[in-house]
């Protein structure tokens, strides 16, 4: 089976992200066209990870 060619994405901060934002997150799921992230357990895990990174200032660039 031939894998699809990945589309290159711009790595600029989108205009709709406010300047005071600490994070802009994209998530690529293995299964496509399926609601995977809006499940209670998964959503809580994503939010907990974001809170951890925010509290520990991971990814903050001066």
CORJO-V262796 format. One record per residue. N is the residue number from 1. RES is the residue in one letter. D_LAST is the distance of its C-alpha to the last C-alpha in Angstrom with 1 decimal. Layout:
n->[N:N]
res->[RES:RES]
d_last->[D_LAST:D_LAST]
This chain:
n->[1:2:3:4:5:6:7:8:9:10:11:12:13:14:15:16:17:18:19:20:21:22:23:24:25:26:27:28:29:30:31:32:33:34:35:36:37:38:39:40:41:42:43:44:45:46:47:48:49:50:51:52:53:54:55:56:57:58:59:60:61:62]
res->[X:X:X:X:X:X:X:X:X:X:X:X:X:X:X:X:X:X:X:X:X:X:X:X:X:X:X:X:X:X:X:X:X:X:X:X:X:X:X:X:X:X:X:X:X:X:X:X:X:X:X:X:X:X:X:X:X:X:X:X:X:X]
d_last->[44.3:42.0:38.3:36.9:34.6:31.0:29.7:26.5:23.9:21.4:17.8:16.5:15.5:18.9:19.7:20.9:17.5:16.4:13.1:12.6:13.2:11.2:13.5:15.9:18.5:21.4:24.3:27.1:30.3:33.1:35.8:35.3:37.0:37.1:35.4:33.6:30.5:32.2:34.2:33.9:33.1:30.7:28.9:28.5:27.2:24.5:23.6:23.7:21.3:18.8:19.3:18.9:15.6:14.4:16.1:14.6:11.0:11.7:9.8:6.6:3.8:0.0]
